[in-house]
Each structure stands twice: as C-alpha cells, then as structure tokens.
Amino acid sequence: MEIKNKDIRLNSVDFEVRGVEDDVSTHITGYALKFDRPSEDLGFTEYIERGALDKADMSNVVALLNHDSNYVLGRIGKNLVLEVDDIGLRFDIKATETAYTKDLIENMRNGLIDKCSFAFTIADEGDEWSKDENDQYIRRIRSINKLYDVSVVTTPAYQDTEVVLSQRCLNKLKQGNRQREVEVMEMELDLI
C-alpha cells in the first residue's frame, strides 16, 4: 500500500555494544529525530520543530531495517517503546532473535551500519516554507500527522541523532538501573 505524501528522513546514529549474559537482552535505543536541528541538504534544509509530535498518531509504529517492511525489528506494544522528550523522539527496541536482527547487530558492532531514519506524513498546514539569507529554501515541520516507522539505515538526512546498541540485564532493569542511559543522555546534552 502506497501512502500519499509520506516522507522519509534518514538520520545519523552512534552505537555501543556491551557484554552478554544469560539474562541479558539486547536493546537498540536512541533518537529517531531531534527537534530544531537542520537536515542534510535535501534541495532545502528542514527542521522538525518542538511540539511537532504533540498530535501525531504513533499508535501503529514499527521499527524497520532500511524502511523495508520485510525486516521488522519492533512494533509498538510489543518490543518497541517511543517517548517524546525535550530533545526529540526517543526509541527503544528490544532485539529479537531473528537472523537479520543478529546480522544487523553484528554490522552495528563493526561500525558498518550507523544511521537512523523515520517515515511520516505532515498534518494539513503542518509545515512552513521560507528562504534564508542565501536564498536557500527552509522547511519547518510544525505538525506531524502520522509516524509510520523508525528505521536503522545506511544513509542519513539528519546527521546528529544517536542510537546505542546495548545489552541489559533484566534484573538490573527491574531494579530501575538506567545508569548507562543517563550517561548517554548526559553526553547528548553536552553536544547541544
């Protein structure tokens, strides 16, 4: 099914891998998009404004590999969690035991795949176009109508998103240990 006016944005990400234990699950976490950051040159420069996701339908979002629905990494309500915060759209995918997920994780560990993307539609009158002082077009997205997917990809449109590939002990998660996530967030804030 082809979605009319569906946009896909590719983003840069960083990855980290940590040790393996019997009660450990691998997670891919990070930001699919960050607010108020410029895109790469798309023939114009795009910014996703703070609040653009306030009314977005995110009820059936999937995590994909290269936007290919044959390679599902996660789904809302199953093993994908989305959270909008002051930085942008944060996601957490609990990795499955599929062959392509294992291949992806190995490619991430080796630094071969380190980008992120998202697919969406814009609400009616949800964007604004202008020109900058160099006569280049600027697009400001103020309201996203529907988010379709977040994807791990090879080519970015936004260079500054981060993703962490980590393995978490289930017992530590139950105890509320989010120290590594806090460290990543602190590093993120230092980059702003």
N, CA and C atoms as an extended XYZ file, in Angstrom:
576
Properties=species:S:1:pos:R:3:atomname:S:1:resname:S:1:resid:I:1 pbc="F F F"
N         0.842       -1.172        0.000 N   MET     1
C         0.000        0.000        0.000 CA  MET     1
C         0.888        1.237        0.000 C   MET     1
N         0.725        2.089       -0.947 N   GLU     2
C         1.480        3.339       -1.060 CA  GLU     2
C         0.747        4.427       -0.301 C   GLU     2
N         1.452        5.145        0.551 N   ILE     3
C         0.869        6.232        1.332 CA  ILE     3
C         1.158        7.540        0.613 C   ILE     3
N         0.120        8.306        0.334 N   LYS     4
C         0.275        9.585       -0.358 CA  LYS     4
C         0.993       10.580        0.553 C   LYS     4
N         1.979       11.272        0.009 N   ASN     5
C         2.723       12.319        0.711 CA  ASN     5
C         3.501       11.824        1.913 C   ASN     5
N         3.898       10.575        1.932 N   LYS     6
C         4.691       10.022        3.030 CA  LYS     6
C         6.139       10.460        2.862 C   LYS     6
N         6.702       11.053        3.909 N   ASP     7
C         8.097       11.489        3.893 CA  ASP     7
C         8.942       10.517        4.687 C   ASP     7
N        10.170       10.339        4.253 N   ILE     8
C        11.134        9.509        4.965 CA  ILE     8
C        12.363       10.359        5.212 C   ILE     8
N        12.841       10.385        6.447 N   ARG     9
C        14.028       11.149        6.794 CA  ARG     9
C        15.065       10.211        7.380 C   ARG     9
N        16.301       10.337        6.888 N   LEU    10
C        17.402        9.497        7.321 CA  LEU    10
C        18.285       10.269        8.274 C   LEU    10
N        18.746        9.619        9.342 N   ASN    11
C        19.495       10.276       10.408 CA  ASN    11
C        20.750        9.508       10.769 C   ASN    11
N        21.711       10.218       11.287 N   SER    12
C        22.947        9.621       11.768 CA  SER    12
C        22.749        9.115       13.191 C   SER    12
N        23.434        8.016       13.531 N   VAL    13
C        23.344        7.459       14.874 CA  VAL    13
C        24.700        6.941       15.316 C   VAL    13
N        24.868        6.754       16.608 N   ASP    14
C        26.057        6.125       17.166 CA  ASP    14
C        25.627        4.866       17.878 C   ASP    14
N        26.514        3.867       17.938 N   PHE    15
C        26.179        2.595       18.542 CA  PHE    15
C        27.204        2.200       19.591 C   PHE    15
N        26.766        1.388       20.532 N   GLU    16
C        27.651        0.814       21.540 CA  GLU    16
C        27.170       -0.588       21.837 C   GLU    16
N        28.100       -1.522       22.051 N   VAL    17
C        27.763       -2.902       22.382 CA  VAL    17
C        28.365       -3.221       23.735 C   VAL    17
N        27.584       -3.899       24.591 N   ARG    18
C        28.087       -4.327       25.892 CA  ARG    18
C        27.937       -5.826       26.040 C   ARG    18
N        28.570       -6.413       27.066 N   GLY    19
C        28.684       -7.849       27.299 CA  GLY    19
C        27.408       -8.656       27.277 C   GLY    19
N        27.562       -9.963       27.134 N   VAL    20
C        26.451      -10.895       27.030 CA  VAL    20
C        26.390      -11.765       28.276 C   VAL    20
N        25.170      -11.943       28.827 N   GLU    21
C        24.913      -12.848       29.943 CA  GLU    21
C        23.630      -13.599       29.639 C   GLU    21
N        23.338      -14.654       30.391 N   ASP    22
C        22.135      -15.438       30.148 CA  ASP    22
C        20.857      -14.632       30.292 C   ASP    22
N        20.794      -13.725       31.265 N   ASP    23
C        19.568      -12.964       31.493 CA  ASP    23
C        19.645      -11.558       30.911 C   ASP    23
N        20.375      -11.426       29.818 N   VAL    24
C        20.579      -10.121       29.196 CA  VAL    24
C        19.812      -10.071       27.882 C   VAL    24
N        19.213       -8.926       27.610 N   SER    25
C        18.559       -8.709       26.330 CA  SER    25
C        19.239       -7.525       25.638 C   SER    25
N        19.363       -7.614       24.336 N   THR    26
C        19.988       -6.555       23.558 CA  THR    26
C        18.926       -5.526       23.187 C   THR    26
N        19.267       -4.254       23.372 N   HIS    27
C        18.367       -3.155       23.036 CA  HIS    27
C        19.061       -2.193       22.087 C   HIS    27
N        18.306       -1.649       21.176 N   ILE    28
C        18.749       -0.574       20.302 CA  ILE    28
C        17.953        0.653       20.743 C   ILE    28
N        18.639        1.648       21.267 N   THR    29
C        17.956        2.828       21.780 CA  THR    29
C        18.587        4.089       21.218 C   THR    29
N        17.822        5.145       21.182 N   GLY    30
C        18.360        6.418       20.747 CA  GLY    30
C        17.283        7.365       20.302 C   GLY    30
N        17.645        8.305       19.450 N   TYR    31
C        16.730        9.314       18.951 CA  TYR    31
C        16.529        9.160       17.447 C   TYR    31
N        15.290        8.945       17.042 N   ALA    32
C        14.956        8.867       15.623 CA  ALA    32
C        14.947       10.260       15.002 C   ALA    32
N        14.597       11.260       15.817 N   LEU    33
C        14.656       12.642       15.355 CA  LEU    33
C        14.919       13.542       16.540 C   LEU    33
N        15.540       14.678       16.253 N   LYS    34
C        15.799       15.698       17.262 CA  LYS    34
C        15.165       16.996       16.793 C   LYS    34
N        14.591       17.693       17.741 N   PHE    35
C        13.922       18.945       17.418 CA  PHE    35
C        14.928       20.048       17.088 C   PHE    35
N        14.520       20.917       16.183 N   ASP    36
C        15.244       22.145       15.865 CA  ASP    36
C        16.671       21.918       15.387 C   ASP    36
N        16.923       20.814       14.726 N   ARG    37
C        18.226       20.519       14.141 CA  ARG    37
C        18.098       20.505       12.629 C   ARG    37
N        19.083       21.030       11.915 N   PRO    38
C        18.980       21.065       10.448 CA  PRO    38
C        19.211       19.695        9.821 C   PRO    38
N        18.477       19.435        8.748 N   SER    39
C        18.702       18.222        7.963 CA  SER    39
C        19.929       18.422        7.090 C   SER    39
N        20.326       17.367        6.416 N   GLU    40
C        21.293       17.487        5.333 CA  GLU    40
C        20.604       18.258        4.197 C   GLU    40
N        21.335       18.589        3.151 N   ASP    41
C        20.760       19.282        2.004 CA  ASP    41
C        19.841       18.321        1.255 C   ASP    41
N        18.553       18.588        1.325 N   LEU    42
C        17.542       17.791        0.626 CA  LEU    42
C        17.028       18.540       -0.604 C   LEU    42
N        17.798       19.538       -1.047 N   GLY    43
C        17.317       20.516       -2.011 CA  GLY    43
C        16.739       21.694       -1.233 C   GLY    43
N        16.648       21.545        0.051 N   PHE    44
C        16.203       22.528        1.038 CA  PHE    44
C        16.717       22.016        2.385 C   PHE    44
N        16.667       22.856        3.399 N   THR    45
C        17.032       22.441        4.747 CA  THR    45
C        15.758       22.345        5.565 C   THR    45
N        15.656       21.266        6.304 N   GLU    46
C        14.430       21.015        7.060 CA  GLU    46
C        14.715       20.997        8.556 C   GLU    46
N        13.753       21.483        9.313 N   TYR    47
C        13.798       21.457       10.770 CA  TYR    47
C        12.488       20.866       11.279 C   TYR    47
N        12.568       19.992       12.258 N   ILE    48
C        11.378       19.483       12.949 CA  ILE    48
C        11.251       20.311       14.222 C   ILE    48
N        10.177       21.061       14.331 N   GLU    49
C        10.023       21.945       15.479 CA  GLU    49
C         9.543       21.189       16.716 C   GLU    49
N         9.935       21.736       17.867 N   ARG    50
C         9.449       21.233       19.144 CA  ARG    50
C         7.927       21.276       19.116 C   ARG    50
N         7.295       20.225       19.532 N   GLY    51
C         5.837       20.169       19.506 CA  GLY    51
C         5.271       19.547       18.244 C   GLY    51
N         6.116       19.226       17.262 N   ALA    52
C         5.630       18.656       16.003 CA  ALA    52
C         4.979       17.290       16.193 C   ALA    52
N         5.321       16.597       17.271 N   LEU    53
C         4.755       15.269       17.519 CA  LEU    53
C         3.596       15.293       18.520 C   LEU    53
N         3.217       16.481       18.985 N   ASP    54
C         2.189       16.580       20.033 CA  ASP    54
C         0.872       15.906       19.658 C   ASP    54
N         0.475       16.007       18.407 N   LYS    55
C        -0.798       15.428       17.967 CA  LYS    55
C        -0.605       14.273       16.990 C   LYS    55
N         0.626       13.801       16.841 N   ALA    56
C         0.916       12.747       15.869 CA  ALA    56
C         0.319       11.408       16.290 C   ALA    56
N        -0.181       10.677       15.312 N   ASP    57
C        -0.652        9.315       15.538 CA  ASP    57
C         0.581        8.404       15.532 C   ASP    57
N         0.910        7.868       16.691 N   MET    58
C         2.039        6.947       16.812 CA  MET    58
C         1.556        5.598       17.344 C   MET    58
N         0.308        5.250       17.012 N   SER    59
C        -0.323        4.061       17.567 CA  SER    59
C         0.093        2.760       16.896 C   SER    59
N         0.642        2.827       15.694 N   ASN    60
C         0.991        1.595       14.986 CA  ASN    60
C         2.366        1.713       14.332 C   ASN    60
N         3.323        2.259       15.053 N   VAL    61
C         4.675        2.459       14.527 CA  VAL    61
C         5.451        1.138       14.593 C   VAL    61
N         6.218        0.893       13.561 N   VAL    62
C         7.119       -0.254       13.547 CA  VAL    62
C         8.553        0.246       13.442 C   VAL    62
N         9.484       -0.549       13.905 N   ALA    63
C        10.914       -0.306       13.699 CA  ALA    63
C        11.346       -1.253       12.587 C   ALA    63
N        12.009       -0.701       11.582 N   LEU    64
C        12.381       -1.487       10.406 CA  LEU    64
C        13.875       -1.372       10.128 C   LEU    64
N        14.355       -2.248        9.285 N   LEU    65
C        15.701       -2.172        8.743 CA  LEU    65
C        15.579       -1.586        7.350 C   LEU    65
N        16.171       -0.417        7.125 N   ASN    66
C        16.141        0.278        5.834 CA  ASN    66
C        14.726        0.490        5.285 C   ASN    66
N        13.779        0.788        6.146 N   HIS    67
C        12.382        1.046        5.763 CA  HIS    67
C        11.758       -0.125        5.007 C   HIS    67
N        12.286       -1.308        5.164 N   ASP    68
C        11.784       -2.482        4.457 CA  ASP    68
C        10.876       -3.271        5.398 C   ASP    68
N         9.589       -3.324        5.073 N   SER    69
C         8.629       -3.999        5.949 CA  SER    69
C         8.823       -5.508        6.004 C   SER    69
N         9.738       -6.041        5.213 N   ASN    70
C        10.096       -7.455        5.332 CA  ASN    70
C        11.070       -7.696        6.476 C   ASN    70
N        11.647       -6.612        7.032 N   TYR    71
C        12.639       -6.723        8.096 CA  TYR    71
C        12.191       -5.909        9.306 C   TYR    71
N        11.205       -6.442       10.016 N   VAL    72
C        10.644       -5.769       11.179 CA  VAL    72
C        11.534       -6.032       12.390 C   VAL    72
N        11.986       -4.939       13.009 N   LEU    73
C        12.806       -5.030       14.214 CA  LEU    73
C        11.952       -4.895       15.470 C   LEU    73
N        10.828       -4.179       15.368 N   GLY    74
C         9.982       -3.977       16.527 CA  GLY    74
C         8.644       -3.391       16.159 C   GLY    74
N         7.728       -3.405       17.127 N   ARG    75
C         6.388       -2.839       16.945 CA  ARG    75
C         5.915       -2.279       18.277 C   ARG    75
N         5.247       -1.127       18.209 N   ILE    76
C         4.655       -0.514       19.399 CA  ILE    76
C         3.764       -1.544       20.094 C   ILE    76
N         3.848       -1.597       21.404 N   GLY    77
C         3.034       -2.532       22.172 CA  GLY    77
C         3.637       -3.917       22.282 C   GLY    77
N         4.721       -4.152       21.585 N   LYS    78
C         5.398       -5.462       21.629 CA  LYS    78
C         6.803       -5.277       22.198 C   LYS    78
N         7.729       -4.837       21.350 N   ASN    79
C         9.123       -4.672       21.775 CA  ASN    79
C         9.702       -3.313       21.375 C   ASN    79
N         8.842       -2.349       21.020 N   LEU    80
C         9.259       -1.004       20.655 CA  LEU    80
C         8.563       -0.011       21.575 C   LEU    80
N         9.357        0.876       22.172 N   VAL    81
C         8.827        1.941       23.011 CA  VAL    81
C         9.278        3.270       22.421 C   VAL    81
N         8.335        4.212       22.273 N   LEU    82
C         8.630        5.564       21.801 CA  LEU    82
C         8.340        6.541       22.923 C   LEU    82
N         9.187        7.555       23.035 N   GLU    83
C         8.985        8.588       24.043 CA  GLU    83
C         9.420        9.927       23.461 C   GLU    83
N         8.529       10.902       23.535 N   VAL    84
C         8.863       12.254       23.113 CA  VAL    84
C         9.336       13.006       24.343 C   VAL    84
N        10.535       13.612       24.239 N   ASP    85
C        11.054       14.412       25.352 CA  ASP    85
C        11.527       15.755       24.810 C   ASP    85
N        12.270       16.508       25.605 N   ASP    86
C        12.729       17.833       25.179 CA  ASP    86
C        13.717       17.792       24.025 C   ASP    86
N        14.379       16.663       23.833 N   ILE    87
C        15.369       16.534       22.764 CA  ILE    87
C        14.713       16.136       21.451 C   ILE    87
N        13.795       15.171       21.510 N   GLY    88
C        13.160       14.688       20.287 CA  GLY    88
C        12.387       13.415       20.532 C   GLY    88
N        12.427       12.506       19.568 N   LEU    89
C        11.730       11.229       19.652 CA  LEU    89
C        12.726       10.136       20.001 C   LEU    89
N        12.617        9.648       21.211 N   ARG    90
C        13.492        8.575       21.703 CA  ARG    90
C        12.798        7.240       21.468 C   ARG    90
N        13.585        6.242       21.061 N   PHE    91
C        13.017        4.911       20.882 CA  PHE    91
C        13.881        3.867       21.568 C   PHE    91
N        13.248        2.742       21.893 N   ASP    92
C        13.932        1.602       22.491 CA  ASP    92
C        13.347        0.352       21.852 C   ASP    92
N        14.210       -0.429       21.210 N   ILE    93
C        13.805       -1.675       20.568 CA  ILE    93
C        14.482       -2.828       21.316 C   ILE    93
N        13.708       -3.745       21.850 N   LYS    94
C        14.279       -4.961       22.420 CA  LYS    94
C        14.488       -5.920       21.252 C   LYS    94
N        15.756       -6.221       20.974 N   ALA    95
C        16.106       -7.014       19.791 CA  ALA    95
C        15.511       -8.411       19.860 C   ALA    95
N        15.040       -8.875       18.709 N   THR    96
C        14.521      -10.234       18.586 CA  THR    96
C        15.659      -11.166       18.164 C   THR    96
N        15.371      -12.452       18.120 N   GLU    97
C        16.384      -13.454       17.767 CA  GLU    97
C        16.347      -13.834       16.291 C   GLU    97
N        15.865      -12.938       15.437 N   THR    98
C        15.829      -13.244       14.008 CA  THR    98
C        17.229      -13.155       13.405 C   THR    98
N        17.426      -13.841       12.302 N   ALA    99
C        18.734      -13.849       11.642 CA  ALA    99
C        19.121      -12.441       11.179 C   ALA    99
N        18.179      -11.700       10.598 N   TYR   100
C        18.521      -10.365       10.106 CA  TYR   100
C        18.809       -9.399       11.251 C   TYR   100
N        18.171       -9.577       12.401 N   THR   101
C        18.495       -8.734       13.558 CA  THR   101
C        19.897       -9.043       14.054 C   THR   101
N        20.243      -10.315       14.110 N   LYS   102
C        21.608      -10.693       14.514 CA  LYS   102
C        22.634      -10.136       13.534 C   LYS   102
N        22.326      -10.202       12.230 N   ASP   103
C        23.227       -9.627       11.222 CA  ASP   103
C        23.353       -8.117       11.407 C   ASP   103
N        22.236       -7.444       11.657 N   LEU   104
C        22.259       -6.001       11.896 CA  LEU   104
C        23.140       -5.671       13.093 C   LEU   104
N        22.961       -6.379       14.184 N   ILE   105
C        23.748       -6.121       15.391 CA  ILE   105
C        25.237       -6.313       15.116 C   ILE   105
N        25.588       -7.345       14.371 N   GLU   106
C        26.992       -7.570       14.022 CA  GLU   106
C        27.521       -6.420       13.154 C   GLU   106
N        26.727       -5.969       12.191 N   ASN   107
C        27.139       -4.835       11.354 CA  ASN   107
C        27.263       -3.560       12.173 C   ASN   107
N        26.394       -3.380       13.165 N   MET   108
C        26.479       -2.223       14.044 CA  MET   108
C        27.745       -2.294       14.891 C   MET   108
N        28.039       -3.474       15.426 N   ARG   109
C        29.247       -3.650       16.243 CA  ARG   109
C        30.504       -3.316       15.454 C   ARG   109
N        30.467       -3.602       14.167 N   ASN   110
C        31.621       -3.340       13.310 CA  ASN   110
C        31.594       -1.957       12.682 C   ASN   110
N        30.616       -1.146       13.025 N   GLY   111
C        30.545        0.220       12.521 CA  GLY   111
C        30.107        0.342       11.075 C   GLY   111
N        29.540       -0.718       10.513 N   LEU   112
C        29.132       -0.685        9.108 CA  LEU   112
C        27.778       -0.033        8.905 C   LEU   112
N        26.907       -0.162        9.882 N   ILE   113
C        25.593        0.482        9.835 CA  ILE   113
C        25.489        1.350       11.070 C   ILE   113
N        25.293        2.660       10.845 N   ASP   114
C        25.265        3.575       11.994 CA  ASP   114
C        24.354        4.767       11.758 C   ASP   114
N        23.247        4.554       11.050 N   LYS   115
C        22.328        5.637       10.731 CA  LYS   115
C        20.911        5.281       11.150 C   LYS   115
N        20.065        6.305       11.190 N   CYS   116
C        18.684        6.144       11.617 CA  CYS   116
C        17.775        6.961       10.723 C   CYS   116
N        16.495        6.606       10.664 N   SER   117
C        15.542        7.277        9.801 CA  SER   117
C        14.145        7.184       10.391 C   SER   117
N        13.225        7.978        9.848 N   PHE   118
C        11.827        7.890       10.251 CA  PHE   118
C        10.957        8.233        9.051 C   PHE   118
N         9.749        7.661        9.016 N   ALA   119
C         8.800        7.916        7.937 CA  ALA   119
C         7.535        8.505        8.536 C   ALA   119
N         6.979        9.534        7.878 N   PHE   120
C         5.864       10.267        8.460 CA  PHE   120
C         5.056       10.986        7.381 C   PHE   120
N         3.882       11.455        7.767 N   THR   121
C         3.113       12.381        6.951 CA  THR   121
C         2.910       13.646        7.772 C   THR   121
N         2.727       14.743        7.071 N   ILE   122
C         2.562       16.049        7.720 CA  ILE   122
C         1.078       16.391        7.775 C   ILE   122
N         0.664       16.955        8.885 N   ALA   123
C        -0.718       17.399        9.041 CA  ALA   123
C        -1.013       18.522        8.056 C   ALA   123
N        -2.288       18.719        7.736 N   ASP   124
C        -2.685       19.839        6.881 CA  ASP   124
C        -2.143       21.129        7.491 C   ASP   124
N        -1.473       21.908        6.672 N   GLU   125
C        -0.864       23.164        7.107 CA  GLU   125
C         0.125       22.948        8.251 C   GLU   125
N         0.754       21.783        8.255 N   GLY   126
C         1.687       21.429        9.319 CA  GLY   126
C         3.129       21.803        9.040 C   GLY   126
N         3.370       22.474        7.917 N   ASP   127
C         4.729       22.914        7.626 CA  ASP   127
C         4.716       24.332        7.080 C   ASP   127
N         5.880       24.951        7.115 N   GLU   128
C         6.019       26.326        6.629 CA  GLU   128
C         7.314       26.418        5.830 C   GLU   128
N         7.244       27.058        4.681 N   TRP   129
C         8.396       27.250        3.815 CA  TRP   129
C         8.836       28.705        3.848 C   TRP   129
N        10.147       28.916        3.787 N   SER   130
C        10.702       30.265        3.703 CA  SER   130
C        12.057       30.156        3.003 C   SER   130
N        12.714       31.302        2.860 N   LYS   131
C        14.071       31.324        2.310 CA  LYS   131
C        14.981       31.985        3.324 C   LYS   131
N        16.238       31.508        3.372 N   ASP   132
C        17.210       32.124        4.273 CA  ASP   132
C        17.933       33.264        3.565 C   ASP   132
N        18.932       33.844        4.234 N   GLU   133
C        19.667       34.985        3.677 CA  GLU   133
C        20.457       34.632        2.417 C   GLU   133
N        20.700       33.342        2.171 N   ASN   134
C        21.399       32.893        0.963 CA  ASN   134
C        20.429       32.435       -0.125 C   ASN   134
N        19.146       32.755        0.050 N   ASP   135
C        18.096       32.411       -0.906 CA  ASP   135
C        17.877       30.897       -1.007 C   ASP   135
N        18.234       30.151        0.056 N   GLN   136
C        18.008       28.706        0.125 CA  GLN   136
C        16.685       28.446        0.839 C   GLN   136
N        15.958       27.443        0.377 N   TYR   137
C        14.674       27.125        0.989 CA  TYR   137
C        14.845       26.454        2.351 C   TYR   137
N        13.984       26.837        3.265 N   ILE   138
C        13.924       26.273        4.606 CA  ILE   138
C        12.509       25.738        4.803 C   ILE   138
N        12.421       24.510        5.284 N   ARG   139
C        11.113       23.925        5.606 CA  ARG   139
C        11.071       23.651        7.099 C   ARG   139
N        10.058       24.173        7.763 N   ARG   140
C         9.870       23.938        9.191 CA  ARG   140
C         8.622       23.076        9.361 C   ARG   140
N         8.831       21.880        9.902 N   ILE   141
C         7.705       20.983       10.146 CA  ILE   141
C         7.185       21.269       11.545 C   ILE   141
N         5.948       21.709       11.602 N   ARG   142
C         5.334       22.110       12.876 CA  ARG   142
C         4.376       21.070       13.419 C   ARG   142
N         3.834       20.213       12.536 N   SER   143
C         2.870       19.219       12.995 CA  SER   143
C         2.919       17.974       12.118 C   SER   143
N         3.338       16.873       12.715 N   ILE   144
C         3.363       15.582       12.026 CA  ILE   144
C         2.014       14.917       12.267 C   ILE   144
N         1.414       14.437       11.194 N   ASN   145
C         0.113       13.791       11.279 CA  ASN   145
C         0.237       12.351       11.764 C   ASN   145
N         1.097       11.573       11.131 N   LYS   146
C         1.253       10.153       11.459 CA  LYS   146
C         2.712        9.752       11.321 C   LYS   146
N         3.191        9.011       12.298 N   LEU   147
C         4.527        8.411       12.240 CA  LEU   147
C         4.346        6.948       11.862 C   LEU   147
N         5.028        6.507       10.795 N   TYR   148
C         4.885        5.146       10.295 CA  TYR   148
C         5.979        4.221       10.805 C   TYR   148
N         7.225        4.696       10.739 N   ASP   149
C         8.298        3.833       11.211 CA  ASP   149
C         9.505        4.639       11.659 C   ASP   149
N        10.309        3.979       12.469 N   VAL   150
C        11.674        4.397       12.757 CA  VAL   150
C        12.528        3.259       12.215 C   VAL   150
N        13.622        3.603       11.541 N   SER   151
C        14.418        2.576       10.869 CA  SER   151
C        15.903        2.769       11.103 C   SER   151
N        16.611        1.666       11.190 N   VAL   152
C        18.064        1.672       11.165 CA  VAL   152
C        18.449        1.562        9.696 C   VAL   152
N        19.275        2.525        9.215 N   VAL   153
C        19.579        2.623        7.787 CA  VAL   153
C        21.060        2.941        7.563 C   VAL   153
N        21.406        3.078        6.298 N   THR   154
C        22.798        3.363        5.939 CA  THR   154
C        23.051        4.794        5.478 C   THR   154
N        22.014        5.566        5.111 N   THR   155
C        22.199        6.909        4.571 CA  THR   155
C        21.361        7.926        5.346 C   THR   155
N        21.991        8.972        5.925 N   PRO   156
C        21.235        9.911        6.763 CA  PRO   156
C        20.759       11.159        6.026 C   PRO   156
N        19.663       11.742        6.551 N   ALA   157
C        19.253       13.089        6.159 CA  ALA   157
C        19.528       14.042        7.315 C   ALA   157
N        19.514       13.520        8.528 N   TYR   158
C        19.865       14.291        9.722 CA  TYR   158
C        21.080       13.610       10.335 C   TYR   158
N        22.156       14.369       10.539 N   GLN   159
C        23.425       13.787       10.975 CA  GLN   159
C        23.580       13.620       12.481 C   GLN   159
N        22.710       14.180       13.296 N   ASP   160
C        23.045       14.262       14.708 CA  ASP   160
C        22.177       13.446       15.662 C   ASP   160
N        21.499       12.421       15.201 N   THR   161
C        20.773       11.575       16.139 CA  THR   161
C        21.698       10.506       16.679 C   THR   161
N        21.377        9.965       17.831 N   GLU   162
C        22.202        8.919       18.418 CA  GLU   162
C        21.385        7.676       18.697 C   GLU   162
N        22.040        6.544       18.574 N   VAL   163
C        21.456        5.260       18.949 CA  VAL   163
C        22.529        4.479       19.674 C   VAL   163
N        22.127        3.777       20.709 N   VAL   164
C        23.041        2.947       21.475 CA  VAL   164
C        22.589        1.512       21.354 C   VAL   164
N        23.479        0.637       20.981 N   LEU   165
C        23.219       -0.794       20.984 CA  LEU   165
C        23.815       -1.310       22.277 C   LEU   165
N        22.974       -1.822       23.150 N   SER   166
C        23.468       -2.280       24.447 CA  SER   166
C        22.762       -3.555       24.845 C   SER   166
N        23.303       -4.183       25.838 N   GLN   167
C        22.675       -5.363       26.390 CA  GLN   167
C        22.402       -5.086       27.848 C   GLN   167
N        21.187       -5.379       28.264 N   ARG   168
C        20.754       -5.041       29.607 CA  ARG   168
C        20.385       -6.293       30.375 C   ARG   168
N        20.814       -6.341       31.601 N   CYS   169
C        20.435       -7.420       32.494 CA  CYS   169
C        19.000       -7.170       32.944 C   CYS   169
N        18.138       -8.139       32.789 N   LEU   170
C        16.738       -7.961       33.150 CA  LEU   170
C        16.572       -7.658       34.632 C   LEU   170
N        17.390       -8.267       35.473 N   ASN   171
C        17.295       -7.996       36.911 CA  ASN   171
C        17.631       -6.543       37.211 C   ASN   171
N        18.643       -5.998       36.569 N   LYS   172
C        19.008       -4.607       36.797 CA  LYS   172
C        17.916       -3.674       36.305 C   LYS   172
N        17.288       -4.034       35.169 N   LEU   173
C        16.197       -3.206       34.682 CA  LEU   173
C        15.054       -3.174       35.681 C   LEU   173
N        14.745       -4.327       36.269 N   LYS   174
C        13.668       -4.390       37.252 CA  LYS   174
C        13.987       -3.544       38.467 C   LYS   174
N        15.258       -3.401       38.795 N   GLN   175
C        15.673       -2.588       39.936 CA  GLN   175
C        15.745       -1.108       39.565 C   GLN   175
N        15.450       -0.796       38.322 N   GLY   176
C        15.428        0.600       37.900 CA  GLY   176
C        16.802        1.145       37.550 C   GLY   176
N        17.759        0.277       37.276 N   ASN   177
C        19.097        0.742       36.932 CA  ASN   177
C        19.119        1.226       35.496 C   ASN   177
N        19.154        2.526       35.325 N   ARG   178
C        19.227        3.125       33.991 CA  ARG   178
C        20.490        3.964       33.868 C   ARG   178
N        21.540        3.603       34.604 N   GLN   179
C        22.745        4.419       34.663 CA  GLN   179
C        23.323        4.684       33.275 C   GLN   179
N        23.436        3.659       32.442 N   ARG   180
C        24.040        3.856       31.118 CA  ARG   180
C        23.182        4.800       30.280 C   ARG   180
N        21.877        4.652       30.368 N   GLU   181
C        21.012        5.550       29.622 CA  GLU   181
C        21.188        6.984       30.102 C   GLU   181
N        21.368        7.165       31.397 N   VAL   182
C        21.595        8.501       31.949 CA  VAL   182
C        22.911        9.059       31.408 C   VAL   182
N        23.948        8.226       31.359 N   GLU   183
C        25.238        8.675       30.839 CA  GLU   183
C        25.114        9.087       29.379 C   GLU   183
N        24.372        8.308       28.580 N   VAL   184
C        24.180        8.657       27.178 CA  VAL   184
C        23.424        9.971       27.069 C   VAL   184
N        22.400       10.140       27.897 N   MET   185
C        21.634       11.389       27.866 CA  MET   185
C        22.521       12.573       28.258 C   MET   185
N        23.387       12.389       29.258 N   GLU   186
C        24.280       13.466       29.655 CA  GLU   186
C        25.248       13.823       28.537 C   GLU   186
N        25.764       12.795       27.842 N   MET   187
C        26.634       13.049       26.699 CA  MET   187
C        25.846       13.805       25.629 C   MET   187
N        24.603       13.423       25.400 N   GLU   188
C        23.746       14.080       24.426 CA  GLU   188
C        23.576       15.558       24.775 C   GLU   188
N        23.297       15.845       26.036 N   LEU   189
C        23.100       17.229       26.448 CA  LEU   189
C        24.363       18.060       26.283 C   LEU   189
N        25.523       17.429       26.460 N   ASP   190
C        26.784       18.127       26.259 CA  ASP   190
C        26.983       18.515       24.792 C   ASP   190
N        26.365       17.763       23.869 N   LEU   191
C        26.524       18.031       22.448 CA  LEU   191
C        25.612       19.155       21.965 C   LEU   191
N        24.604       19.478       22.736 N   ILE   192
C        23.632       20.507       22.326 CA  ILE   192
C        24.237       21.881       22.410 C   ILE   192
